[in-house]
Each structure stands twice: as C-alpha cells, then as structure tokens.
C-alpha cells in the first residue's frame, strides 16, 4: 500500500473513530492498527466516501481470552504452567477492556500456548503415574487374581 493510500486509510479510520463518518459501527468496534482501520465484524466491510476513495477493511475476530480453558487445565492437568495460562488469560481480558486489540491478540496466542503446554505436561504426568502404579503393583504381586 502506497503512502497516499495509508494517509487516506488513516483519515477514514480517524473519522470512523470520532464518529464523523457514518459506518453503522460503534467506535468500540473500530481500531487503528499500523495506520489502517480495522473493524471487527462477521463480514468484510468496504469503507469509503462516495466518488473519492475506498478501502476494504479486512474481517478479524476479537481475541479470545481462553480463561475457562486456563482454569480447567490448571485444576485437571498441571498446576504450575496452568497458573501462567490463567495469568495471560486475565491479561488478555484486561487489554481488551483497555482496547489494545493488537496486544490482546498476541496475549491470546500466548495463553493458548500455555494451555497446550499444560495439557501436554499433564498427560505426561498422568501417564507416568499410571505406568508407575501398574509397574509397582505388578512387581510386588498385589494384583488379585481369582484363579
């Protein structure tokens, strides 16, 4: 995108946020990322002034905080890394409230990584405990056999 288009995009974005341009969206749905207007919608949206210029604002979803998943994997899988997942999930929610959407998106990805790490470590630990218990009972002949 050339410099003039970026300037036009930035001016449309600022007029969208200030409410002077009719877009049908609230200003909380519109953010400026790298000088471009981003509207979080279900459909792509064309923004422009009739007869002058237009830009297509790409479709993006608001970041997910994954707070419920973070709490669940903390309780079920592995506590230490689950705490980190909860921390980043809360941080993502806080950044969304402060309307820092780009930072919240990065934090959401970090939360997802911590959740995956927690699930993996939890599975390794649970399988390790199961193998240990089965081996211990097998070595010490604690298996009750009816025949």
URWOFEN-V803864 format. One record per residue. RES is the residue in one small letter. PSI is psi in degrees with one decimal (NA if undefined). Layout:
res:RES psi:PSI
res:RES psi:PSI
//
This chain:
res:x psi:128.9
res:x psi:171.2
res:x psi:-39.7
res:x psi:-38.1
res:x psi:-37.2
res:x psi:-41.0
res:x psi:-43.3
res:x psi:-43.0
res:x psi:-42.6
res:x psi:-39.4
res:x psi:-39.8
res:x psi:-40.8
res:x psi:-43.5
res:x psi:-36.6
res:x psi:-32.1
res:x psi:-43.4
res:x psi:-34.2
res:x psi:-16.0
res:x psi:3.8
res:x psi:-13.8
res:x psi:133.4
res:x psi:115.2
res:x psi:-15.9
res:x psi:3.3
res:x psi:152.0
res:x psi:159.0
res:x psi:-21.4
res:x psi:-19.7
res:x psi:-10.7
res:x psi:129.1
res:x psi:161.6
res:x psi:120.1
res:x psi:119.2
res:x psi:39.4
res:x psi:8.5
res:x psi:146.5
res:x psi:134.6
res:x psi:122.4
res:x psi:127.7
res:x psi:101.2
res:x psi:174.2
res:x psi:-20.7
res:x psi:149.1
res:x psi:151.5
res:x psi:137.1
res:x psi:126.5
res:x psi:136.8
res:x psi:168.3
res:x psi:133.2
res:x psi:129.2
res:x psi:-6.2
res:x psi:-75.1
res:x psi:166.5
res:x psi:157.9
res:x psi:152.4
res:x psi:120.0
res:x psi:120.9
res:x psi:154.2
res:x psi:128.0
res:x psi:148.8
res:x psi:151.0
res:x psi:144.4
res:x psi:147.3
res:x psi:139.6
res:x psi:-21.9
res:x psi:29.9
res:x psi:-39.9
res:x psi:-42.7
res:x psi:-39.3
res:x psi:-43.1
res:x psi:-42.8
res:x psi:-49.0
res:x psi:-26.3
res:x psi:-43.2
res:x psi:-34.4
res:x psi:-38.1
res:x psi:-84.8
res:x psi:114.5
res:x psi:-50.2
res:x psi:-46.3
res:x psi:-22.6
res:x psi:-35.7
res:x psi:-40.9
res:x psi:-39.3
res:x psi:-42.0
res:x psi:-42.2
res:x psi:-48.6
res:x psi:-31.7
res:x psi:-42.6
res:x psi:-39.1
res:x psi:-39.1
res:x psi:-44.5
res:x psi:-40.5
res:x psi:-40.8
res:x psi:-31.9
res:x psi:-37.9
res:x psi:-35.2
res:x psi:3.5
res:x psi:34.7
res:x psi:76.8
res:x psi:-42.2
res:x psi:-42.5
res:x psi:-39.2
res:x psi:-35.5
res:x psi:-43.0
res:x psi:-40.6
res:x psi:-34.8
res:x psi:-41.3
res:x psi:-41.3
res:x psi:-41.4
res:x psi:-44.8
res:x psi:-39.9
res:x psi:-41.7
res:x psi:-36.8
res:x psi:-44.9
res:x psi:-42.2
res:x psi:-41.4
res:x psi:-43.0
res:x psi:-44.3
res:x psi:-49.7
res:x psi:-38.0
res:x psi:-42.4
res:x psi:-43.2
res:x psi:-44.3
res:x psi:-46.1
res:x psi:-41.3
res:x psi:-40.8
res:x psi:-43.4
res:x psi:-41.8
res:x psi:-44.6
res:x psi:-42.1
res:x psi:-46.4
res:x psi:-44.2
res:x psi:-40.6
res:x psi:-43.3
res:x psi:-45.0
res:x psi:-34.6
res:x psi:-40.3
res:x psi:-39.6
res:x psi:11.4
res:x psi:47.9
res:x psi:5.8
res:x psi:127.4
res:x psi:112.5
res:x psi:129.2
res:x psi:-12.4
res:x psi:NA
//
